[in-house]
Amino acid sequence: MSADTPVISGASVVKLARGVRLHEDPVRGQMVLLAPERAMALDDIAVAIVQALDGKRSLDRIADDFAAKFDAPAAEIAGDVRAFAHELAIRRLLEIVE
């Protein structure tokens, strides 16, 4: 792991970075994450995760909430949420609050 790689854990509290927003692309009929000079297409699961990144709840808390809501394995969801958040952080689309 390089010095530039953000450290994301289940205890991390994150939110979208300044200038990054969720946007519905009517031409493609899908949601995208827009950032200065870039865009990232999102599936429904990614949209749900992005909408949950409120800068108040930890990633583990978000995963627990999803596990309860969708009656799914908490450990699997937690891994997926952390991996997605890590990818967004690498792309500088997230801000780590705590």
C-alpha distance (Angstrom), angle and dihedral (degrees) to the residues before:
residue distance angle dihedral
M1 . . .
S2 3.80 . .
A3 3.79 125.8 .
D4 3.83 89.1 -106.1
T5 3.80 94.2 55.7
P6 3.81 109.7 103.8
V7 3.78 117.1 -126.7
I8 3.79 110.4 -125.8
S9 3.79 121.4 -179.5
G10 3.77 135.8 164.3
A11 3.79 88.5 -94.3
S12 3.82 92.2 56.2
V13 3.79 117.5 116.1
V14 3.79 110.6 -155.2
K15 3.77 141.6 170.0
L16 3.78 136.1 -176.0
A17 3.77 112.5 -72.7
R18 3.77 120.0 -108.6
G19 3.80 110.2 -77.0
V20 3.81 93.9 21.6
R21 3.79 118.6 113.9
L22 3.75 142.7 165.9
H23 3.80 112.2 -112.6
E24 3.78 135.3 179.2
D25 3.80 111.3 -128.0
P26 3.82 104.1 -151.3
V27 3.81 92.9 -171.1
R28 3.79 93.3 58.9
G29 3.79 94.6 29.0
Q30 3.78 93.8 -129.4
M31 3.78 142.7 98.5
V32 3.79 119.6 -99.8
L33 3.76 134.5 -171.9
L34 3.79 107.8 -127.6
A35 3.78 123.6 -155.8
P36 3.78 130.6 163.1
E37 3.82 106.1 -61.7
R38 3.82 94.8 -10.5
A39 3.76 142.8 74.3
M40 3.78 133.3 -166.9
A41 3.81 121.8 -157.7
L42 3.81 113.3 -134.5
D43 3.78 133.6 -157.2
D44 3.82 121.6 -142.5
I45 3.80 93.8 -89.9
A46 3.80 92.6 50.7
V47 3.82 90.1 48.7
A48 3.82 90.4 53.3
I49 3.80 90.8 50.5
V50 3.81 93.5 47.0
Q51 3.80 90.8 49.4
A52 3.82 89.3 52.1
L53 3.82 94.3 52.9
D54 3.79 93.5 97.0
G55 3.80 100.8 151.4
K56 3.82 89.9 -115.8
R57 3.80 107.0 72.9
S58 3.79 126.1 60.9
L59 3.78 119.0 -119.9
D60 3.82 88.9 -110.6
R61 3.81 90.3 54.3
I62 3.81 90.8 49.5
A63 3.82 89.9 49.4
D64 3.82 91.3 48.7
D65 3.81 90.1 50.7
F66 3.83 90.8 50.5
A67 3.82 91.8 46.6
A68 3.79 90.7 53.8
K69 3.81 93.8 43.2
F70 3.82 95.3 48.6
D71 3.82 98.3 29.7
A72 3.80 90.1 -124.3
P73 3.83 134.5 141.3
A74 3.82 107.8 -75.4
A75 3.82 95.2 -149.4
E76 3.81 92.9 53.5
I77 3.80 92.9 47.1
A78 3.82 91.5 46.4
G79 3.80 90.5 54.2
D80 3.80 91.9 48.7
V81 3.82 93.5 47.3
R82 3.82 92.5 48.7
A83 3.81 92.6 46.5
F84 3.81 92.3 50.1
A85 3.82 92.2 46.2
H86 3.81 89.6 49.1
E87 3.80 90.8 52.4
L88 3.81 90.8 50.1
A89 3.81 90.2 48.3
I90 3.82 91.7 51.5
R91 3.81 88.3 52.9
R92 3.83 88.8 49.8
L93 3.79 92.2 -118.0
L94 3.81 93.8 122.9
E95 3.75 136.2 62.1
I96 3.80 117.9 -149.5
V97 3.81 108.0 -134.7
E98 3.81 96.5 -180.0
